C-alpha cells in the first residue's frame, strides 16, 4: 500500500515537472496578429508565367517560413518552440521515426488534440496536439534556410520523402497536420491566412511551372 501511494505521488510529481518545464519553454505573450495571405488570383496580373510562379511561392512562403511550421522542420534533432523558435522544453530528441526517444515520445505530452492548461495563463495556455504529431524527416529540414533553397528542397524527391510534385501539392492542400498551423491552440499565433488560400497558392505555383525564388 505504501509503495502504491509513493508511486502515485511520484507520478504526480513527474507530471507536474513536465508541465513546469513546458511552461518555461512557452512564450508568455504570443498574441501577434496572424497577418494576411494574398490569394492566388491576386497574382493573375503578372503576365510572365515564371515570374508569377515565383511570386506565388513567395506569398506561400509567409506560411512555409513561419515559426509555426519551421519549428517542426528543425535542422537538427531537437524540435523548436514558440515564435522565438527556442529548443523544445522539456528536452527531447528526434529518435527513430521522428517521434521521439523511448521514454519521451512525442505522444507522451502531445495527444490527439490541443489541450487547454488550467492555472498557467501567464506562461502556458495549451499543449498542442494532433493524432500524427511528429517532426518532419531530417531531409526536410527548413530551419535557417532561405526560401529559394526550401523551394528546391520541396520539389526534390530525395529530400521530400519521395513525393512527386502532385503529392506535395496534395499534402499542402489537405494534410491535417499542415492545417494545425491555422489552429495551434490557445496562446499561439496561427500562420497567416487559411489552408484553403495557402493550398491554392501552392497549386497555382505548381501549375505555373513550380519556379523557385533565387536562394
Residue frames as a rotation matrix with the C-alpha (Angstrom) as fourth column:
UNK 1
0.565 0.825 0.000 0.00
0.825 -0.565 0.000 0.00
0.000 0.000 -1.000 0.00
UNK 2
0.438 -0.495 -0.751 2.83
0.140 -0.787 0.601 2.39
-0.888 -0.368 -0.275 0.85
UNK 3
-0.625 -0.721 0.299 4.57
0.371 0.062 0.926 1.57
-0.687 0.690 0.228 -2.40
UNK 4
-0.132 0.671 0.729 1.37
0.985 0.004 0.175 2.23
0.114 0.741 -0.662 -4.32
UNK 5
0.799 0.433 -0.418 0.88
0.517 -0.849 0.108 5.62
-0.308 -0.303 -0.902 -2.64
UNK 6
0.017 -0.889 -0.457 4.51
0.081 -0.454 0.887 6.52
-0.997 -0.052 0.064 -3.32
UNK 7
-0.616 -0.227 0.755 4.09
0.706 0.267 0.656 5.57
-0.350 0.937 -0.004 -6.97
UNK 8
0.389 0.841 0.375 1.04
0.914 -0.404 -0.043 7.79
0.115 0.359 -0.926 -7.27
UNK 9
0.735 -0.158 -0.660 2.87
0.189 -0.887 0.422 10.72
-0.652 -0.435 -0.622 -5.65
UNK 10
-0.328 -0.945 0.023 5.92
0.212 -0.050 0.976 10.15
-0.921 0.325 0.217 -7.86
UNK 11
-0.360 0.278 0.891 3.80
0.932 0.156 0.328 10.04
-0.048 0.948 -0.315 -10.99
UNK 12
0.729 0.683 -0.039 2.07
0.684 -0.730 -0.007 13.25
-0.033 -0.021 -0.999 -9.95
UNK 13
0.422 -0.665 -0.615 5.38
0.043 -0.663 0.747 14.96
-0.905 -0.342 -0.252 -9.28
UNK 14
-0.559 -0.649 0.516 6.75
0.513 0.219 0.830 13.82
-0.652 0.729 0.211 -12.63
UNK 15
0.063 0.670 0.740 3.69
0.986 -0.158 0.059 15.14
0.157 0.725 -0.670 -14.45
UNK 16
0.859 0.249 -0.447 3.99
0.378 -0.898 0.227 18.44
-0.345 -0.364 -0.865 -12.63
UNK 17
-0.016 -0.957 -0.289 7.67
0.124 -0.289 0.949 18.68
-0.992 -0.020 0.123 -13.56
UNK 18
-0.478 -0.103 0.872 6.88
0.842 0.229 0.488 18.05
-0.250 0.968 -0.023 -17.21
UNK 19
0.516 0.761 0.394 4.27
0.825 -0.566 0.013 20.82
0.232 0.318 -0.919 -17.21
UNK 20
0.702 -0.318 -0.637 6.61
0.193 -0.777 0.600 23.16
-0.686 -0.544 -0.484 -15.39
UNK 21
-0.419 -0.896 0.143 9.34
0.338 -0.007 0.941 22.59
-0.843 0.443 0.306 -17.94
UNK 22
-0.173 0.463 0.869 6.81
0.982 0.015 0.187 23.03
0.074 0.886 -0.458 -20.70
UNK 23
0.815 0.542 -0.204 5.82
0.568 -0.817 0.098 26.35
-0.114 -0.196 -0.974 -19.19
UNK 24
0.221 -0.820 -0.528 9.43
0.162 -0.503 0.849 27.50
-0.962 -0.273 0.022 -19.05
UNK 25
-0.704 -0.546 0.455 9.74
0.482 0.104 0.870 26.93
-0.522 0.831 0.189 -22.77
UNK 26
0.159 0.863 0.479 6.46
0.985 -0.105 -0.138 28.61
-0.069 0.493 -0.867 -23.63
UNK 27
-0.793 -0.297 0.532 6.16
0.390 -0.918 0.068 32.14
0.468 0.262 0.844 -24.87
UNK 28
-0.636 0.552 -0.539 4.12
0.553 -0.161 -0.817 34.07
-0.538 -0.818 -0.202 -22.33
UNK 29
0.164 0.674 -0.721 2.81
-0.216 -0.688 -0.693 36.59
-0.963 0.269 0.032 -24.85
UNK 30
-0.849 -0.371 0.376 2.24
0.257 0.331 0.908 35.20
-0.462 0.867 -0.186 -28.33
UNK 31
0.114 0.989 -0.099 -0.66
0.523 -0.144 -0.840 37.31
-0.845 0.044 -0.533 -29.41
UNK 32
-0.718 -0.445 -0.536 0.88
-0.193 -0.612 0.767 38.65
-0.669 0.654 0.353 -32.61
UNK 33
0.309 0.861 -0.404 -1.64
-0.661 -0.111 -0.742 39.19
-0.684 0.497 0.534 -35.38
UNK 34
0.290 -0.182 0.939 -1.66
0.353 0.933 0.072 36.26
-0.890 0.310 0.335 -37.81
UNK 35
-0.621 -0.533 -0.575 -1.17
-0.295 -0.521 0.801 38.59
-0.726 0.667 0.166 -40.78
UNK 36
0.494 0.813 -0.307 -2.69
-0.555 0.023 -0.831 38.28
-0.669 0.581 0.463 -44.21
UNK 37
-0.527 -0.549 0.649 -2.14
0.215 0.653 0.727 35.95
-0.822 0.523 -0.226 -47.13
UNK 38
-0.275 0.407 -0.871 -2.98
-0.840 -0.542 0.012 37.17
-0.467 0.735 0.491 -50.62
UNK 39
0.443 0.486 0.753 -5.00
-0.054 0.853 -0.519 34.72
-0.895 0.189 0.405 -52.67
UNK 40
-0.289 -0.636 0.715 -3.72
0.622 0.443 0.646 33.21
-0.728 0.632 0.268 -55.91
UNK 41
0.440 0.554 0.706 -5.95
0.898 -0.288 -0.333 35.42
0.019 0.781 -0.625 -58.05
UNK 42
0.803 -0.159 -0.574 -4.05
0.074 -0.930 0.360 38.45
-0.591 -0.332 -0.735 -56.78
UNK 43
-0.185 -0.980 -0.068 -1.14
-0.129 -0.044 0.991 37.40
-0.974 0.192 -0.118 -58.98
UNK 44
0.350 0.418 0.838 -3.08
0.717 0.457 -0.527 36.99
-0.603 0.785 -0.140 -62.25
UNK 45
0.955 0.053 -0.293 -1.82
-0.103 -0.865 -0.491 40.36
-0.280 0.499 -0.820 -63.43
UNK 46
-0.015 -1.000 -0.013 1.74
-0.568 -0.003 0.823 39.01
-0.823 0.020 -0.568 -63.68
UNK 47
0.673 0.377 -0.636 1.94
-0.731 0.210 -0.649 38.04
-0.111 0.902 0.417 -67.35
UNK 48
-0.175 -0.822 -0.542 5.23
-0.767 0.458 -0.449 36.15
0.617 0.337 -0.711 -67.24
UNK 49
0.665 0.564 -0.490 4.44
-0.228 0.777 0.586 32.62
0.711 -0.279 0.645 -66.10
UNK 50
0.005 -0.752 -0.659 7.77
0.663 0.496 -0.561 32.02
0.748 -0.434 0.501 -64.37
UNK 51
-0.803 -0.291 0.519 7.68
-0.096 -0.797 -0.596 35.33
0.588 -0.528 0.613 -62.56
UNK 52
0.112 0.929 0.353 4.10
-0.773 -0.142 0.619 34.60
0.625 -0.342 0.702 -61.48
UNK 53
0.575 0.055 -0.816 5.11
0.227 0.948 0.224 31.17
0.786 -0.314 0.533 -60.18
UNK 54
-0.505 -0.830 -0.236 7.92
0.554 -0.103 -0.826 32.71
0.662 -0.548 0.512 -58.13
UNK 55
-0.651 0.302 0.696 5.59
-0.515 -0.850 -0.112 35.37
0.558 -0.431 0.709 -56.73
UNK 56
0.463 0.865 -0.195 3.04
-0.487 0.432 0.759 32.74
0.740 -0.257 0.621 -55.74
UNK 57
0.324 -0.403 -0.856 5.66
0.617 0.776 -0.131 30.74
0.717 -0.486 0.500 -53.87
UNK 58
-0.746 -0.607 0.274 6.99
0.228 -0.620 -0.751 33.84
0.626 -0.498 0.601 -52.14
UNK 59
-0.168 0.772 0.612 3.50
-0.784 -0.481 0.392 34.54
0.597 -0.414 0.687 -50.86
UNK 60
0.724 0.397 -0.565 3.14
-0.074 0.858 0.508 30.93
0.686 -0.325 0.650 -49.71
UNK 61
-0.207 -0.927 -0.314 6.50
0.428 0.203 -0.881 31.41
0.880 -0.317 0.355 -48.02
UNK 62
-0.300 0.192 0.935 4.75
-0.713 -0.696 -0.085 33.52
0.634 -0.691 0.346 -45.37
UNK 63
0.779 0.573 0.255 3.38
-0.615 0.617 0.491 30.19
0.124 -0.539 0.833 -44.14
UNK 64
0.731 -0.501 -0.464 6.32
0.267 0.835 -0.481 27.93
0.628 0.228 0.744 -45.01
UNK 65
-0.323 -0.943 0.077 8.83
0.356 -0.197 -0.913 30.11
0.877 -0.268 0.400 -43.13
UNK 66
0.331 0.503 0.798 6.53
-0.621 -0.520 0.586 30.92
0.710 -0.690 0.140 -40.23
UNK 67
-0.605 -0.627 0.491 7.86
-0.772 0.309 -0.555 29.60
0.196 -0.715 -0.671 -36.88
UNK 68
0.213 0.764 0.609 4.70
-0.800 0.494 -0.340 27.53
-0.560 -0.415 0.717 -36.51
UNK 69
0.960 0.113 -0.258 5.90
-0.260 0.703 -0.661 25.43
0.107 0.702 0.704 -39.47
UNK 70
0.220 -0.964 -0.146 9.68
-0.504 0.016 -0.864 25.74
0.835 0.264 -0.482 -39.14
UNK 71
-0.011 -0.209 0.978 9.55
-0.995 0.099 0.010 24.51
-0.099 -0.973 -0.209 -35.53
UNK 72
0.588 0.302 0.751 8.65
-0.302 0.943 -0.142 21.06
-0.751 -0.144 0.645 -36.85
UNK 73
0.910 -0.376 0.174 11.28
0.305 0.327 -0.894 21.22
0.279 0.867 0.413 -39.61
UNK 74
0.772 -0.633 -0.048 14.42
-0.384 -0.526 0.759 21.79
-0.506 -0.567 -0.650 -37.49
UNK 75
0.451 -0.707 -0.545 17.93
-0.747 0.035 -0.664 21.44
0.488 0.706 -0.513 -38.87
UNK 76
-0.672 -0.731 0.114 18.96
-0.655 0.515 -0.553 19.11
0.346 -0.447 -0.825 -36.06
UNK 77
-0.593 0.374 -0.713 17.39
0.319 0.922 0.219 16.51
0.739 -0.098 -0.666 -33.81
UNK 78
-0.708 0.345 -0.616 15.63
0.587 -0.197 -0.785 18.87
-0.392 -0.918 -0.063 -31.40
UNK 79
0.074 0.796 0.601 12.22
0.894 -0.320 0.313 20.38
0.441 0.514 -0.735 -32.21
UNK 80
-0.908 -0.349 0.232 11.74
0.259 -0.902 -0.345 24.09
0.330 -0.253 0.909 -31.67
UNK 81
-0.103 0.887 -0.449 9.04
0.993 0.065 -0.099 26.01
-0.059 -0.456 -0.888 -29.80
UNK 82
0.299 0.374 -0.878 7.31
0.549 -0.820 -0.162 29.36
-0.780 -0.434 -0.451 -29.91
UNK 83
0.982 0.114 0.151 7.73
0.189 -0.596 -0.781 32.35
0.002 0.795 -0.606 -32.16
UNK 84
0.510 -0.860 0.012 11.31
-0.812 -0.477 0.336 32.68
-0.284 -0.181 -0.942 -30.90
UNK 85
0.728 -0.150 -0.669 11.98
-0.307 0.800 -0.514 29.09
0.612 0.580 0.537 -32.07
UNK 86
0.004 -0.684 0.729 13.71
-1.000 0.006 0.011 28.05
-0.012 -0.729 -0.684 -28.85
UNK 87
-0.740 -0.284 -0.610 14.82
-0.310 0.948 -0.065 24.42
0.597 0.141 -0.790 -28.30
UNK 88
0.202 0.925 -0.322 11.97
-0.159 0.355 0.921 22.26
0.966 -0.135 0.219 -27.04
UNK 89
-0.855 -0.305 0.421 11.35
-0.464 0.085 -0.882 22.06
0.233 -0.949 -0.214 -23.29
UNK 90
0.591 -0.632 0.502 11.28
-0.343 0.367 0.865 19.53
-0.730 -0.683 0.000 -21.72
UNK 91
-0.300 -0.805 -0.511 14.39
-0.859 -0.005 0.512 18.30
-0.415 0.593 -0.691 -23.55
UNK 92
0.598 0.459 0.657 13.50
-0.066 0.845 -0.530 15.78
-0.799 0.274 0.536 -26.26
UNK 93
-0.561 -0.777 -0.285 15.22
-0.448 -0.004 0.894 14.32
-0.696 0.629 -0.346 -29.32
UNK 94
-0.228 0.460 -0.858 14.05
-0.970 -0.033 0.240 13.24
0.082 0.887 0.454 -32.76
UNK 95
-0.232 0.058 0.971 14.51
-0.437 0.886 -0.157 9.49
-0.869 -0.460 -0.180 -32.30
UNK 96
-0.939 -0.079 0.335 13.71
0.211 0.636 0.742 6.74
-0.271 0.767 -0.581 -34.77
UNK 97
-0.312 0.866 0.391 10.75
0.933 0.203 0.296 7.56
0.177 0.457 -0.872 -36.97
UNK 98
-0.727 -0.076 0.682 10.84
0.134 -0.990 0.033 11.23
0.673 0.115 0.731 -35.92
UNK 99
0.352 0.934 0.058 8.51
0.001 -0.063 0.998 10.57
0.936 -0.352 -0.023 -32.99
UNK 100
0.501 -0.211 0.839 10.90
-0.824 -0.412 0.388 10.94
0.264 -0.886 -0.381 -30.05
UNK 101
-0.544 -0.786 -0.295 13.07
-0.550 0.599 -0.581 8.67
0.633 -0.154 -0.758 -27.96
UNK 102
-0.015 0.521 -0.853 11.87
0.440 0.770 0.463 5.73
0.898 -0.368 -0.241 -25.83
UNK 103
-0.273 -0.002 -0.962 10.53
0.959 -0.073 -0.272 7.08
-0.070 -0.997 0.021 -22.56
UNK 104
-0.263 0.215 -0.941 9.89
0.106 -0.963 -0.249 10.53
-0.959 -0.165 0.230 -24.04
UNK 105
-0.557 0.189 0.809 7.97
0.827 0.223 0.517 10.00
-0.083 0.956 -0.281 -27.24
UNK 106
-0.888 0.270 0.372 6.05
-0.103 -0.905 0.412 12.88
0.448 0.327 0.832 -28.81
UNK 107
-0.031 0.981 -0.190 2.82
-0.008 0.190 0.982 11.24
0.999 0.032 0.002 -27.66
UNK 108
-0.479 -0.188 -0.857 3.94
0.819 0.256 -0.514 11.39
0.316 -0.948 0.031 -24.03
UNK 109
-0.673 0.195 -0.713 2.76
0.307 -0.804 -0.509 15.01
-0.673 -0.562 0.481 -23.87
UNK 110
-0.691 0.380 -0.615 1.07
-0.686 -0.612 0.393 15.63
-0.228 0.694 0.683 -27.23
UNK 111
-0.381 0.649 0.658 -2.31
0.156 0.747 -0.647 13.99
-0.911 -0.144 -0.386 -27.57
UNK 112
-0.348 0.321 0.881 -4.73
0.914 0.327 0.242 13.81
-0.210 0.889 -0.407 -30.47
UNK 113
0.484 0.554 0.677 -5.96
0.642 -0.751 0.155 17.38
0.594 0.360 -0.719 -29.97
UNK 114
-0.491 -0.531 0.690 -4.86
-0.081 -0.761 -0.643 20.68
0.868 -0.372 0.331 -28.43
UNK 115
0.184 0.509 -0.841 -5.49
0.840 0.362 0.403 20.64
0.510 -0.781 -0.361 -24.68
UNK 116
0.380 0.015 0.925 -6.09
-0.245 -0.962 0.117 23.78
0.892 -0.271 -0.362 -22.65
UNK 117
-0.386 -0.587 -0.712 -3.99
0.647 0.378 -0.662 24.04
0.658 -0.716 0.234 -19.48
UNK 118
0.711 0.690 0.134 -5.62
0.334 -0.500 0.799 25.38
0.619 -0.523 -0.586 -16.33
UNK 119
0.897 -0.260 -0.356 -3.75
0.282 -0.285 0.916 27.68
-0.340 -0.923 -0.182 -13.98
UNK 120
-0.118 -0.986 0.115 -0.91
0.745 -0.012 0.667 28.55
-0.657 0.164 0.736 -16.39
UNK 121
0.745 0.610 0.270 -2.46
0.618 -0.478 -0.625 31.55
-0.252 0.632 -0.733 -18.14
UNK 122
0.776 -0.470 -0.420 0.68
-0.425 -0.882 0.202 33.68
-0.465 0.022 -0.885 -17.89
UNK 123
-0.282 -0.956 0.077 3.01
-0.634 0.246 0.733 31.03
-0.720 0.158 -0.675 -19.27
UNK 124
-0.996 -0.060 -0.073 1.35
-0.094 0.716 0.692 28.09
0.011 0.696 -0.718 -20.96
UNK 125
-0.349 0.937 -0.014 -2.25
-0.856 -0.325 -0.401 28.21
-0.381 -0.128 0.916 -22.11
UNK 126
0.785 0.619 0.041 -2.43
-0.549 0.724 -0.418 24.95
-0.288 0.305 0.908 -24.05
UNK 127
-0.313 -0.807 0.500 -0.46
-0.271 0.581 0.767 21.89
-0.910 0.105 -0.401 -25.10
UNK 128
-0.104 0.287 -0.952 -0.57
-0.987 -0.150 0.062 21.35
-0.125 0.946 0.299 -28.87
UNK 129
-0.360 0.012 0.933 -1.84
-0.189 0.978 -0.085 18.06
-0.914 -0.206 -0.350 -30.20
UNK 130
0.165 0.395 -0.904 -2.62
-0.986 0.072 -0.149 16.05
0.006 0.916 0.401 -33.32
UNK 131
0.877 0.253 0.409 -3.06
-0.304 0.951 0.065 12.30
-0.372 -0.181 0.910 -33.93
UNK 132
0.750 -0.628 0.210 0.15
0.614 0.541 -0.575 12.23
0.247 0.560 0.791 -36.01
UNK 133
0.915 -0.397 0.066 2.30
-0.396 -0.857 0.330 14.67
-0.074 -0.328 -0.942 -34.02
UNK 134
0.531 -0.809 0.253 5.92
0.709 0.588 0.389 14.21
-0.463 -0.027 0.886 -35.10
UNK 135
-0.002 -0.638 -0.770 8.91
-0.252 -0.744 0.618 16.00
-0.968 0.195 -0.159 -36.59
UNK 136
0.876 0.105 -0.471 9.38
-0.478 0.061 -0.876 16.30
-0.064 0.993 0.104 -40.31
UNK 137
0.753 -0.646 0.127 12.17
0.651 0.759 0.008 13.97
-0.102 0.077 0.992 -41.53
UNK 138
0.197 -0.775 -0.601 15.65
0.304 -0.534 0.789 15.46
-0.932 -0.338 0.130 -41.29
UNK 139
-0.553 -0.374 0.745 15.80
0.797 0.023 0.603 15.52
-0.243 0.927 0.285 -45.11
UNK 140
0.160 0.724 0.672 13.04
0.758 -0.525 0.386 18.11
0.632 0.448 -0.633 -44.94
UNK 141
-0.050 -0.260 -0.964 14.83
0.875 -0.476 0.083 20.46
-0.481 -0.840 0.251 -42.52
UNK 142
0.452 0.303 0.839 13.90
0.712 -0.689 -0.135 24.10
0.537 0.658 -0.527 -43.25
UNK 143
0.865 -0.034 -0.500 15.28
0.373 -0.622 0.688 25.99
-0.334 -0.783 -0.525 -40.25
UNK 144
0.165 -0.858 -0.486 17.89
0.063 -0.482 0.874 28.55
-0.984 -0.175 -0.025 -41.23
UNK 145
-0.519 -0.343 0.783 17.41
0.740 0.278 0.612 28.14
-0.428 0.897 0.110 -44.99
UNK 146
-0.750 0.280 -0.599 16.40
-0.440 -0.888 0.136 30.87
-0.494 0.365 0.789 -47.46
UNK 147
0.200 0.971 0.133 13.05
-0.472 0.214 -0.855 30.44
-0.859 0.109 0.501 -49.20
UNK 148
0.362 -0.086 -0.928 14.60
-0.923 0.105 -0.370 29.61
0.129 0.991 -0.042 -52.57
UNK 149
-0.706 -0.682 -0.191 16.54
-0.627 0.728 -0.278 26.71
0.328 -0.077 -0.941 -51.08
UNK 150
-0.559 0.607 0.565 13.43
-0.290 0.496 -0.819 25.44
-0.777 -0.622 -0.101 -49.29
UNK 151
0.396 0.735 -0.551 11.56
-0.759 -0.075 -0.647 25.61
-0.517 0.674 0.528 -52.60
UNK 152
-0.048 -0.509 -0.859 14.14
-0.864 0.453 -0.221 23.46
0.502 0.732 -0.462 -54.38
UNK 153
-0.904 -0.303 0.302 14.11
-0.426 0.705 -0.567 21.05
-0.041 -0.641 -0.766 -51.47
UNK 154
-0.168 0.941 0.293 10.33
-0.515 0.169 -0.840 20.72
-0.840 -0.292 0.457 -51.56
UNK 155
0.557 0.408 -0.724 10.48
-0.821 0.139 -0.554 19.68
-0.125 0.902 0.412 -55.22
UNK 156
-0.293 -0.826 -0.481 13.32
-0.838 0.464 -0.287 17.16
0.461 0.318 -0.829 -54.78
UNK 157
0.659 0.634 -0.404 12.04
-0.392 0.748 0.535 13.58
0.641 -0.194 0.742 -54.17
UNK 158
0.009 -0.735 -0.678 15.34
0.496 0.592 -0.635 12.73
0.868 -0.331 0.370 -52.47
UNK 159
-0.928 -0.371 -0.041 14.68
0.234 -0.492 -0.838 15.43
0.290 -0.788 0.543 -49.88
UNK 160
-0.525 0.801 0.289 10.89
-0.822 -0.565 0.071 15.47
0.220 -0.200 0.955 -49.63
UNK 161
-0.305 0.385 0.871 10.10
-0.523 0.697 -0.491 11.90
-0.796 -0.606 -0.011 -48.65
UNK 162
-0.853 -0.125 0.507 9.92
0.288 0.697 0.656 10.59
-0.436 0.706 -0.558 -52.21
UNK 163
0.114 0.983 -0.143 6.91
0.427 -0.178 -0.887 12.69
-0.897 0.040 -0.440 -53.13
UNK 164
-0.330 -0.056 0.942 6.03
0.926 -0.212 0.312 13.83
0.182 0.976 0.121 -56.62
UNK 165
-0.982 0.004 0.189 5.12
-0.015 -0.998 -0.054 17.46
0.188 -0.056 0.981 -57.17
UNK 166
-0.187 0.982 -0.036 1.46
-0.266 -0.015 0.964 16.43
0.946 0.190 0.264 -57.33
UNK 167
0.209 0.221 -0.952 1.80
0.731 0.612 0.303 14.66
0.650 -0.759 -0.034 -53.96
UNK 168
-0.767 -0.526 -0.367 3.44
0.640 -0.595 -0.486 17.74
0.038 -0.608 0.793 -52.45
UNK 169
-0.737 0.577 0.351 0.53
-0.374 -0.782 0.499 19.88
0.563 0.236 0.792 -53.61
UNK 170
0.186 0.844 -0.503 -1.94
0.073 0.498 0.864 17.38
0.980 -0.197 0.031 -52.13
UNK 171
-0.173 -0.357 -0.918 0.00
0.918 0.280 -0.281 17.39
0.357 -0.891 0.279 -48.86
UNK 172
-0.965 -0.260 -0.039 -0.04
0.258 -0.913 -0.316 21.17
0.047 -0.315 0.948 -48.60
UNK 173
-0.580 0.796 0.171 -3.69
-0.439 -0.483 0.757 21.49
0.686 0.364 0.630 -49.60
UNK 174
0.348 0.907 -0.237 -5.29
-0.403 0.373 0.836 18.78
0.846 -0.195 0.495 -47.46
UNK 175
-0.289 -0.490 -0.822 -2.93
0.466 0.678 -0.568 17.40
0.836 -0.547 0.032 -44.80
UNK 176
0.716 0.697 0.023 -4.45
0.296 -0.334 0.895 17.98
0.632 -0.634 -0.446 -41.36
UNK 177
0.343 -0.668 -0.660 -1.08
0.877 -0.025 0.481 18.29
-0.337 -0.744 0.577 -39.61
UNK 178
-0.704 -0.447 0.552 -0.23
0.640 -0.736 0.221 21.12
0.308 0.509 0.804 -42.01
UNK 179
0.022 0.849 0.528 -3.66
0.278 -0.512 0.813 22.50
0.960 0.129 -0.248 -41.17
UNK 180
0.383 0.066 -0.921 -2.79
0.918 0.083 0.388 22.54
0.102 -0.994 -0.029 -37.46
UNK 181
-0.666 -0.746 -0.010 -0.77
0.745 -0.664 -0.062 25.68
0.039 -0.049 0.998 -38.17
UNK 182
-0.571 0.543 0.616 -4.04
-0.091 -0.787 0.610 27.60
0.816 0.292 0.499 -38.54
UNK 183
0.612 0.755 0.237 -5.46
-0.383 0.020 0.923 26.19
0.692 -0.656 0.301 -35.29
UNK 184
-0.214 -0.894 -0.394 -2.45
-0.019 0.407 -0.913 25.83
0.977 -0.188 -0.104 -32.95
UNK 185
0.111 0.322 -0.940 -4.33
0.885 0.398 0.241 26.18
0.452 -0.859 -0.241 -29.68
UNK 186
0.934 0.356 0.031 -4.78
0.290 -0.804 0.519 28.88
0.210 -0.475 -0.855 -27.08
UNK 187
0.671 -0.672 -0.312 -1.81
-0.014 -0.433 0.901 31.19
-0.741 -0.601 -0.300 -26.60
UNK 188
-0.373 -0.818 0.438 -0.24
0.492 0.226 0.841 30.59
-0.787 0.529 0.317 -30.03
UNK 189
-0.032 0.288 -0.957 -0.38
-0.641 -0.740 -0.201 32.84
-0.767 0.607 0.209 -33.08
UNK 190
0.541 0.262 0.799 -1.58
0.363 0.784 -0.503 30.95
-0.759 0.562 0.329 -36.19
UNK 191
-0.647 -0.686 0.333 0.13
0.571 -0.146 0.808 31.12
-0.505 0.713 0.486 -39.53
UNK 192
-0.677 0.375 -0.634 -1.28
-0.463 -0.886 -0.028 33.74
-0.572 0.274 0.773 -41.94
UNK 193
-0.501 0.527 -0.686 -4.43
-0.815 -0.019 0.580 33.25
0.293 0.850 0.439 -43.97
UNK 194
0.445 0.645 0.621 -6.19
-0.715 0.674 -0.187 29.90
-0.539 -0.360 0.761 -44.27
UNK 195
-0.355 -0.574 0.738 -5.18
-0.006 0.791 0.612 26.48
-0.935 0.213 -0.284 -45.52
UNK 196
0.496 0.599 0.629 -7.52
0.652 0.221 -0.725 26.91
-0.573 0.770 -0.281 -48.49
UNK 197
0.941 -0.187 -0.284 -5.77
-0.300 -0.847 -0.439 30.11
-0.159 0.498 -0.853 -49.60
UNK 198
0.039 -0.984 0.173 -2.33
-0.742 0.087 0.665 28.62
-0.669 -0.154 -0.727 -48.94
UNK 199
-0.103 -0.030 0.994 -3.24
0.286 0.956 0.058 25.45
-0.953 0.291 -0.090 -50.81
UNK 200
0.827 0.447 0.341 -4.41
0.458 -0.183 -0.870 27.38
-0.327 0.875 -0.356 -53.85
UNK 201
0.640 -0.693 -0.331 -1.17
-0.709 -0.699 0.093 29.39
-0.296 0.175 -0.939 -53.87
UNK 202
-0.291 -0.772 0.565 0.80
-0.452 0.632 0.630 26.13
-0.843 -0.072 -0.533 -53.91
UNK 203
0.213 0.466 0.859 -1.47
0.530 0.683 -0.502 24.61
-0.821 0.562 -0.102 -56.55
UNK 204
0.984 0.175 -0.036 -1.07
0.079 -0.606 -0.792 27.59
-0.160 0.776 -0.610 -58.85
UNK 205
0.299 -0.951 -0.082 2.68
-0.793 -0.296 0.532 27.74
-0.530 -0.094 -0.843 -58.17
UNK 206
-0.310 -0.401 0.862 2.99
0.017 0.904 0.427 24.15
-0.951 0.147 -0.273 -59.36
UNK 207
0.447 0.571 0.688 0.75
0.678 0.286 -0.677 24.59
-0.584 0.769 -0.260 -62.41
UNK 208
0.968 -0.129 -0.215 2.74
-0.221 -0.846 -0.485 27.67
-0.119 0.517 -0.848 -63.45
UNK 209
0.558 -0.771 -0.306 5.96
-0.165 0.258 -0.952 25.69
0.813 0.582 0.016 -63.52
UNK 210
0.898 -0.168 -0.407 6.98
0.440 0.370 0.819 25.41
0.013 -0.914 0.406 -59.84
UNK 211
0.217 -0.835 0.506 9.64
0.291 -0.439 -0.850 28.10
0.932 0.332 0.148 -60.26
UNK 212
0.426 -0.164 -0.890 11.72
0.904 0.109 0.413 28.96
0.029 -0.980 0.194 -57.20
UNK 213
0.983 -0.180 0.038 12.93
-0.183 -0.975 0.122 32.29
0.015 -0.127 -0.992 -55.86
UNK 214
0.234 -0.966 -0.111 16.66
-0.095 0.091 -0.991 32.85
0.968 0.242 -0.071 -56.01
UNK 215
0.495 -0.085 -0.865 18.22
0.777 0.488 0.397 31.44
0.388 -0.869 0.307 -52.84
